[in-house]
Amino acid sequence: MQIPMSRILRFWVDVEYENIKNQHFSRAKSELIGQILCEFEEAGDAMRFLNADGRIAWKATPRMLSRLADAEQEAQDDLADR
């Protein structure tokens, strides 16, 4: 079953999944993704909401989006300095 989530959050969940999948090879992908989403939620990086279909979906929090924007700006500034 596909867990509905925003494009940005899906990207970072996939990155984290790739980082931990070899440590938990006996667990199903959907179980690991659920664990990652819970960890992101506890850290304040993800939140649940009801989508237009009335299903629970996930999206990145404004806090996470702000941190990503800051990191992107910092990377651009570093490139400009070179």
DSSP file (Angstrom, degrees, kcal/mol; ACC not computed):
  #  RESIDUE AA STRUCTURE BP1 BP2  ACC     N-H-->O    O-->H-N    N-H-->O    O-->H-N    TCO  KAPPA ALPHA  PHI   PSI    X-CA   Y-CA   Z-CA
    1    1 A M              0   0    0      0, 0.0     2,-0.4     0, 0.0     0, 0.0   0.000 360.0 360.0 360.0 130.6    0.0    0.0    0.0
    2    2 A Q        -     0   0    0      1,-0.0    28,-0.0     0, 0.0     0, 0.0  -0.646 360.0-139.7 -80.3 129.2    1.3    3.4   -1.0
    3    3 A I        -     0   0    0     -2,-0.4     2,-0.3    54,-0.0    54,-0.1  -0.811  22.8-125.4 -89.4 119.1    1.4    5.9    1.8
    4    4 A P        +     0   0    0      0, 0.0    54,-1.9     0, 0.0     2,-0.3  -0.470  46.8 149.8 -68.7 128.7    0.3    9.3    0.5
    5    5 A M  B     -a   58   0A   0     -2,-0.3    54,-0.2    52,-0.2    43,-0.0  -0.987  48.2 -85.5-154.1 159.8    2.9   12.0    1.1
    6    6 A S     >  -     0   0    0     52,-1.8     4,-2.8    -2,-0.3     5,-0.2  -0.200  41.6-112.0 -64.4 158.3    4.2   15.3   -0.4
    7    7 A R  H  > S+     0   0    0      1,-0.2     4,-2.1     2,-0.2     5,-0.1   0.900 116.0  48.2 -60.0 -44.5    6.9   15.1   -3.0
    8    8 A I  H  > S+     0   0    0      1,-0.2     4,-1.9     2,-0.2    -1,-0.2   0.930 113.7  45.8 -64.7 -46.0    9.5   16.7   -0.8
    9    9 A L  H  > S+     0   0    0      1,-0.2     4,-2.6     2,-0.2     5,-0.2   0.907 109.5  55.7 -65.1 -40.0    8.8   14.5    2.2
   10   10 A R  H  X S+     0   0    0     -4,-2.8     4,-2.5     1,-0.2    -1,-0.2   0.912 106.2  52.5 -56.5 -43.8    8.7   11.4   -0.1
   11   11 A F  H  X S+     0   0    0     -4,-2.1     4,-2.1     1,-0.2    -1,-0.2   0.947 112.8  42.5 -57.7 -50.6   12.3   12.3   -1.3
   12   12 A W  H  X S+     0   0    0     -4,-1.9     4,-2.2     1,-0.2    -1,-0.2   0.825 112.8  52.8 -71.4 -31.0   13.7   12.6    2.2
   13   13 A V  H  X S+     0   0    0     -4,-2.6     4,-2.7     2,-0.2    -1,-0.2   0.913 109.9  49.6 -66.2 -41.9   11.9    9.4    3.4
   14   14 A D  H  X S+     0   0    0     -4,-2.5     4,-2.4    -5,-0.2    -2,-0.2   0.896 109.8  51.3 -62.8 -40.2   13.4    7.6    0.4
   15   15 A V  H  X S+     0   0    0     -4,-2.1     4,-1.5     2,-0.2    -2,-0.2   0.945 112.8  44.8 -61.0 -47.9   16.8    8.9    1.3
   16   16 A E  H  X S+     0   0    0     -4,-2.2     4,-1.6     1,-0.2    -2,-0.2   0.887 110.4  55.2 -64.9 -38.5   16.5    7.8    4.9
   17   17 A Y  H  X S+     0   0    0     -4,-2.7     4,-2.1     1,-0.2     3,-0.4   0.930 106.6  50.5 -59.3 -45.4   15.1    4.4    3.8
   18   18 A E  H  < S+     0   0    0     -4,-2.4     4,-0.4     1,-0.2    -1,-0.2   0.839 109.3  53.2 -61.3 -32.7   18.2    3.9    1.6
   19   19 A N  H  < S+     0   0    0     -4,-1.5    -1,-0.2    -5,-0.2    -2,-0.2   0.816 121.4  27.5 -71.7 -30.9   20.4    4.7    4.6
   20   20 A I  H >X S+     0   0    0     -4,-1.6     3,-1.1    -3,-0.4     4,-1.0   0.559  91.6  92.7-111.1  -8.9   18.7    2.1    7.0
   21   21 A K  T 3< S+     0   0    0     -4,-2.1     3,-0.4     1,-0.3     6,-0.2   0.840  86.3  53.1 -61.0 -34.3   17.4   -0.7    4.7
   22   22 A N  T >4 S+     0   0    0     -4,-0.4     3,-0.6     1,-0.2    -1,-0.3   0.754 106.1  53.8 -73.1 -22.3   20.5   -2.8    5.0
   23   23 A Q  T <4 S+     0   0    0     -3,-1.1    -1,-0.2     1,-0.2    -2,-0.2   0.713 118.0  35.9 -80.0 -21.6   20.4   -2.7    8.8
   24   24 A H  T ><  +     0   0    0     -4,-1.0     3,-1.8    -3,-0.4    -1,-0.2  -0.344  69.8 148.6-127.3  50.5   16.8   -3.9    8.8
   25   25 A F  T <   +     0   0    0     -3,-0.6    -1,-0.1     1,-0.3    -2,-0.1   0.703  69.6  58.9 -63.1 -21.0   16.8   -6.4    5.9
   26   26 A S  T 3  S+     0   0    0     -3,-0.1     2,-0.3     2,-0.1    -1,-0.3   0.548  91.6  84.7 -86.5  -6.4   14.2   -8.6    7.6
   27   27 A R  S <  S-     0   0    0     -3,-1.8    -3,-0.1    -6,-0.2     2,-0.0  -0.719  85.0-107.7 -98.9 147.6   11.5   -5.9    7.8
   28   28 A A     >  -     0   0    0     -2,-0.3     4,-2.1     1,-0.1     5,-0.2  -0.332  24.7-119.7 -69.7 151.3    9.1   -4.9    5.0
   29   29 A K  H  > S+     0   0    0      1,-0.2     4,-2.6     2,-0.2     5,-0.2   0.905 114.2  53.4 -58.9 -43.2    9.7   -1.6    3.2
   30   30 A S  H  > S+     0   0    0      1,-0.2     4,-2.1     2,-0.2    -1,-0.2   0.861 107.8  51.6 -63.0 -34.4    6.3   -0.3    4.3
   31   31 A E  H  > S+     0   0    0      2,-0.2     4,-2.0     1,-0.2    -1,-0.2   0.914 111.3  46.8 -67.2 -42.8    7.1   -1.0    7.9
   32   32 A L  H  X S+     0   0    0     -4,-2.1     4,-2.6     2,-0.2    -2,-0.2   0.896 111.1  51.5 -66.6 -39.5   10.4    0.9    7.6
   33   33 A I  H  X S+     0   0    0     -4,-2.6     4,-2.6     2,-0.2    -1,-0.2   0.905 109.2  51.1 -64.3 -40.2    8.7    3.8    5.9
   34   34 A G  H  X S+     0   0    0     -4,-2.1     4,-2.1    -5,-0.2    -1,-0.2   0.904 110.6  49.0 -60.5 -41.6    6.1    3.9    8.7
   35   35 A Q  H  X S+     0   0    0     -4,-2.0     4,-2.3     2,-0.2    -2,-0.2   0.916 111.0  49.8 -63.4 -44.1    8.9    4.0   11.2
   36   36 A I  H  X S+     0   0    0     -4,-2.6     4,-2.8     1,-0.2    -2,-0.2   0.918 109.7  50.9 -61.9 -44.2   10.7    6.7    9.3
   37   37 A L  H  X S+     0   0    0     -4,-2.6     4,-2.5     1,-0.2    -1,-0.2   0.907 110.0  49.8 -61.7 -41.1    7.5    8.8    9.2
   38   38 A C  H  X S+     0   0    0     -4,-2.1     4,-2.6     2,-0.2    -1,-0.2   0.905 111.5  48.7 -63.5 -40.9    7.0    8.4   12.9
   39   39 A E  H  X S+     0   0    0     -4,-2.3     4,-1.8     2,-0.2    -2,-0.2   0.910 111.9  48.7 -65.5 -41.6   10.6    9.5   13.6
   40   40 A F  H  <>S+     0   0    0     -4,-2.8     5,-3.1     2,-0.2     6,-1.0   0.892 111.6  50.4 -63.5 -39.2   10.2   12.5   11.3
   41   41 A E  H ><5S+     0   0    0     -4,-2.5     3,-1.2     4,-0.2    -2,-0.2   0.929 109.6  49.6 -65.1 -44.8    6.9   13.4   13.1
   42   42 A E  H 3<5S+     0   0    0     -4,-2.6    -1,-0.2     1,-0.3    -2,-0.2   0.844 110.6  51.3 -62.1 -33.4    8.6   13.1   16.5
   43   43 A A  T 3<5S-     0   0    0     -4,-1.8    -1,-0.3    -5,-0.2    -2,-0.2   0.548 118.5-112.8 -80.9  -7.4   11.4   15.4   15.3
   44   44 A G  T < 5S+     0   0    0     -3,-1.2    20,-0.4    -4,-0.5    19,-0.2   0.681  89.7 109.8  84.9  18.3    8.9   18.0   14.0
   45   45 A D  S   <S+     0   0    0     -5,-3.1    16,-1.6    -6,-0.2     2,-0.3   0.607  74.9  36.3-101.3 -14.6    9.8   17.4   10.3
   46   46 A A  E     -B   60   0A   0     -6,-1.0     2,-0.3    14,-0.3    14,-0.2  -0.966  60.9-171.9-137.6 152.7    6.5   15.7    9.2
   47   47 A M  E     -B   59   0A   0     12,-2.4    12,-2.1    -2,-0.3     2,-0.2  -0.996  20.5-124.1-144.8 150.4    2.9   16.0   10.0
   48   48 A R  E     +B   58   0A   0     -2,-0.3     2,-0.3    10,-0.2    10,-0.2  -0.608  33.3 164.6 -88.9 151.4   -0.3   14.1    9.2
   49   49 A F  E     -B   57   0A   0      8,-2.3     8,-3.1    -2,-0.2     2,-0.6  -0.968  41.0-100.2-155.0 166.6   -3.3   15.6    7.5
   50   50 A L  E     -B   56   0A   0     -2,-0.3     6,-0.2     6,-0.2     8,-0.0  -0.835  39.2-147.7 -92.7 124.3   -6.5   14.6    5.7
   51   51 A N    >   -     0   0    0      4,-3.0     3,-2.1    -2,-0.6    -1,-0.0  -0.136  37.8 -83.4 -80.6-175.7   -6.2   14.9    2.0
   52   52 A A  T 3  S+     0   0    0      1,-0.3    -1,-0.1     2,-0.1    -2,-0.0   0.761 130.6  54.9 -62.1 -26.0   -9.0   15.7   -0.4
   53   53 A D  T 3  S-     0   0    0      2,-0.1    -1,-0.3     1,-0.0     3,-0.1   0.443 119.1-109.9 -85.9  -0.5  -10.1   12.1   -0.4
   54   54 A G  S <  S+     0   0    0     -3,-2.1     2,-0.3     1,-0.3    -2,-0.1   0.623  77.0 131.6  80.5  13.6  -10.4   12.1    3.4
   55   55 A R        -     0   0    0      1,-0.1    -4,-3.0     0, 0.0     2,-0.3  -0.687  66.6-101.9 -96.7 151.7   -7.4    9.8    3.7
   56   56 A I  E     + B   0  50A   0     -2,-0.3     2,-0.3    -6,-0.2    -6,-0.2  -0.569  49.9 171.1 -71.3 131.2   -4.5   10.3    6.1
   57   57 A A  E     - B   0  49A   0     -8,-3.1    -8,-2.3    -2,-0.3     2,-0.4  -0.834  23.7-126.8-134.3 171.8   -1.5   11.7    4.2
   58   58 A W  E     +aB   5  48A   0    -54,-1.9   -52,-1.8    -2,-0.3     2,-0.3  -0.922  23.8 172.2-125.2 146.8    1.8   13.2    5.2
   59   59 A K  E     - B   0  47A   0    -12,-2.1   -12,-2.4    -2,-0.4     2,-0.1  -0.979  38.8 -92.3-147.6 161.6    3.6   16.4    4.4
   60   60 A A  E     - B   0  46A   0     -2,-0.3   -14,-0.3   -14,-0.2   -15,-0.1  -0.466  44.7-118.5 -71.4 144.1    6.8   18.2    5.5
   61   61 A T     >  -     0   0    0    -16,-1.6     4,-2.4    -2,-0.1     5,-0.2  -0.406  23.2-110.4 -77.4 159.1    6.3   20.7    8.3
   62   62 A P  H  > S+     0   0    0      0, 0.0     4,-2.4     0, 0.0     5,-0.2   0.857 120.5  58.8 -56.0 -33.9    7.0   24.4    7.7
   63   63 A R  H  > S+     0   0    0    -19,-0.2     4,-2.2     2,-0.2     5,-0.2   0.927 107.2  44.7 -61.3 -45.9   10.0   23.9   10.0
   64   64 A M  H  > S+     0   0    0    -20,-0.4     4,-2.5     2,-0.2    -1,-0.2   0.920 112.8  51.0 -65.5 -43.3   11.5   21.3    7.8
   65   65 A L  H  X S+     0   0    0     -4,-2.4     4,-2.2     1,-0.2    -1,-0.2   0.885 110.1  50.5 -61.4 -38.6   10.8   23.4    4.6
   66   66 A S  H  X S+     0   0    0     -4,-2.4     4,-2.5    -5,-0.2    -1,-0.2   0.916 110.1  49.1 -65.8 -43.7   12.5   26.3    6.2
   67   67 A R  H  X S+     0   0    0     -4,-2.2     4,-2.3     1,-0.2    -2,-0.2   0.891 111.6  49.7 -62.8 -39.7   15.6   24.3    7.2
   68   68 A L  H  X S+     0   0    0     -4,-2.5     4,-2.3     2,-0.2    -1,-0.2   0.902 110.7  49.5 -65.9 -40.4   15.8   22.9    3.6
   69   69 A A  H  X S+     0   0    0     -4,-2.2     4,-2.4     2,-0.2    -2,-0.2   0.903 111.1  50.0 -64.6 -40.7   15.5   26.4    2.2
   70   70 A D  H  X S+     0   0    0     -4,-2.5     4,-2.4     2,-0.2    -2,-0.2   0.907 111.1  48.8 -63.2 -41.8   18.3   27.6    4.5
   71   71 A A  H  X S+     0   0    0     -4,-2.3     4,-2.2     2,-0.2    -2,-0.2   0.886 111.2  50.2 -65.8 -38.8   20.5   24.7    3.5
   72   72 A E  H  X S+     0   0    0     -4,-2.3     4,-2.3     2,-0.2    -2,-0.2   0.921 111.2  48.3 -64.8 -43.3   19.9   25.4   -0.2
   73   73 A Q  H  X S+     0   0    0     -4,-2.4     4,-2.5     1,-0.2    -2,-0.2   0.904 110.8  51.2 -63.4 -41.1   20.8   29.1    0.3
   74   74 A E  H  X S+     0   0    0     -4,-2.4     4,-2.3     2,-0.2    -1,-0.2   0.904 109.9  49.6 -62.7 -41.5   23.9   28.2    2.2
   75   75 A A  H  X S+     0   0    0     -4,-2.2     4,-2.0     2,-0.2    -2,-0.2   0.896 111.3  49.2 -64.6 -40.1   25.0   25.8   -0.6
   76   76 A Q  H  X S+     0   0    0     -4,-2.3     4,-2.1     2,-0.2    -2,-0.2   0.901 110.8  50.2 -66.0 -40.2   24.3   28.5   -3.2
   77   77 A D  H  X S+     0   0    0     -4,-2.5     4,-1.6     1,-0.2    -2,-0.2   0.902 109.2  51.9 -64.4 -40.2   26.4   31.0   -1.2
   78   78 A D  H  X S+     0   0    0     -4,-2.3     4,-0.6     1,-0.2    -1,-0.2   0.896 110.5  48.0 -62.8 -40.0   29.2   28.5   -0.9
   79   79 A L  H >< S+     0   0    0     -4,-2.0     3,-0.8     1,-0.2    -1,-0.2   0.873 109.4  53.0 -67.4 -36.6   29.2   28.0   -4.7
   80   80 A A  H 3< S+     0   0    0     -4,-2.1    -1,-0.2     1,-0.2    -2,-0.2   0.811 104.1  57.7 -68.5 -29.5   29.2   31.7   -5.3
   81   81 A D  H 3<        0   0    0     -4,-1.6    -1,-0.2     1,-0.2    -2,-0.2   0.652 360.0 360.0 -74.8 -16.4   32.2   32.1   -3.0
   82   82 A R    <<        0   0    0     -3,-0.8    -1,-0.2    -4,-0.6    -2,-0.2   0.471 360.0 360.0 -83.7 360.0   34.4   29.8   -5.1
